[in-house]
């Protein structure tokens, strides 16, 4: 029961950016950035799709235990890499990326918690 809830939490957090697929203005509002070129809009909208896929996989793993090892691994690679990149670039302490960084840290804790309890 606990791994299921934790994976649903991590999945839900990853589904939130999916609204960015709808428009560039939603992405700008969500991340607090200005998207000045169509190329950047495509990249960020595609990123939203990928997060939607990861969120769906995490929710799937919540109810399909056989999915858990690969989905947890993929989720952690995604989330930890973002936290590391923020650290390397000195980002996320304040400003628009802070909320994304906090969401990823919450997701990491939930995902690791699910893996530990499920083991």
Helices and strands as residue ranges (DSSP letters): H 2-16, G 17-21, H 24-31, H 38-63, G 65-67, H 68-89, H 96-118
